[in-house]
Amino acid sequence: MNQKILATFQVNGEEREVAFAPNETLLEVLRERMDLVGTKHGCELGECGACAVLVDGQPVLSCLMLGLEVGDAKVETIEGVARGGELHPLQEAFADLGGSQCGYCTPGMVMTAKALLDETPKPSRAEIEEALSGNLCRCTGYLQIFESVERAADALAAEGGQA
């Protein structure tokens, strides 16, 4: 029996109704039921960070969370980061500084970095390294990623805004 649950999610600032099986992860619900494919399938074991999204502003590995667990929480995916057609400073910095090479890890990196900058507007390099320690990248060597987060922090501070 393929029983489905009908739920309303707050995703990227919009209420969205979605039907899914009770055993589906948030990752599966986002990608396969809501067509938000920016969040990536990685290891599906909670070890790589490619599937990171924000749930009530906190980074969550969507492969480890059931869709049922979302409840009334606000979910933000990489599709919700740009501001009215303009790239977010994190997205700009990743593109400009080579923080995104193959790009597979980038959505999870950006979402995790956004949570950090929301809580700590001017993080130290050590704080950036710690925040991103659960996000793996096979391409960059991490230096460009850390520099991208630092540049975005500077850009956000200059515009007086929040990540």
N, C-alpha and C positions, 0 to 999 in steps of 0.2 A: 504494500500500500504506500503510495507516494503522497503523503499528507503534506500540504503546504500551509505556511503561516502567512497571514497578511499583516504587515506592520507599516507604520509611518515612521520614516527616518528624517532627521534634520541633517541634510548633507549639503555642504558648501552654501549654507545660508538659505536653503530651500527645503520645504517639506516635500518628501517624496514617498509615495506608497509603493511597496514592493512585496511580492510573494516569493517565498523561499522555503526550502526544507529546513526542519529544526536542527539538523546536523551540519548545515552549511556555515562555514566560517565567514567572518566579516569580509575577508578578501574575496571569497567566492561571490558573496552578495554584491559587493561593489563592482567587480569585474563582469560577472556573468549575468546578473539580474538587473544592474543599473547602468551597464555599459560605461563605467568609469574605469577605463583600462590603463590609466596612468600609474596606478598602484600595481607594482609588479609581483608576479609569482617568483619567488626565489627558491630558498631551500624548503619552505613550508614546515620548518622545524623551529623557527624562532631564533635562528643563528646568524642570519645575514643582514636583516634590516631592510631589504628591498621593498617589503610590504608595509612599511611604517606609514601610518596616518595619524591624525590628531583626533582624539576623542576627549571632548571637553578641554581642549587645549594641551593635552598631554600626549606624547608619542606612544603609540600602541602598535604592536606587531599584529596586523590584521589577520595573519595566518593562524594565530593562537587564540583569537577571540571569536566566539560564535556570534552570528548575526543577532541571535536572541538576546545577547548580553548588552546590546547597545541601548535599549530602552529609550529614554527621553534625552539621551546624551546628544551633543552636537558633534558631528563627524566632519572633518575637513580633509579633503584629498588634494593631491597636487593640482587637480583641475580647478580648485577653488582658490589658489594662491595668487594668481594674477589679479591686478586691480583695474577693473573696467577696461580691459584690453591692453593695459600696460603690464609689462613683466614686473614681477616683484624684485626688489633689489637683490635678493638671494639668487633668483633665476638669472638676472643680468650678470652678477658677479661670477656665477658658475660658468656661464657661457664665455665671458670675457677673459677669465683667468685659466681656462682649461680644467676647471673643477669637474667638468662633465666630458668624459672622453667617449666611451661606448654609450654612456647614458643610462645603462640598466639600473645602476644603484642610485642615480640622481634623485628620483622622486622621494625615496626614503630618506636620503641625506637632506634634501631641502626641507622636508616636513619636520625632521628631527631638529635641524638647525633653526627652523622657525620657532619651534617650541622653546628652544634655548634663548633665542633673542627676545621672545615675548616676556620671558622671566628675568633675563639678564641682558639688558641692552648693550653693555660693553664687556663681553666676556673676555677673560684672559685666554691665551693659547691653550693652557692646561685645561681650562673649563670647556673649551671647544673640543679638544681631544677626548675628554671624558664623556661629554654629551654624545659624541659621534662614535664612541668605542664599540657600540653594538651594530654599526653599519659597515659592512665590508665592501671594499672596492678592489677590483683586480687590475685596474688600469692606471690610476693616477699616482700612486705612491703617497697619497693623502695630503701632501704639502699644498697643492693647488686647491684642494677642498678647504683646508683650514684657512688659507689666504682668502678664499671666496667668502667665507663666513665673516672674517674680519672686515673685508671691504663692505659687505652688506651692512654690518653693524655701524660702520662709519657713515654710510649713505643714509641709513635710517635715522641716525643721530642728527645728521645735517638737515634732514627734512622734518625732524621733531616728531616722527611717527613711530608706530609700533609695527613689529614684524607681522 
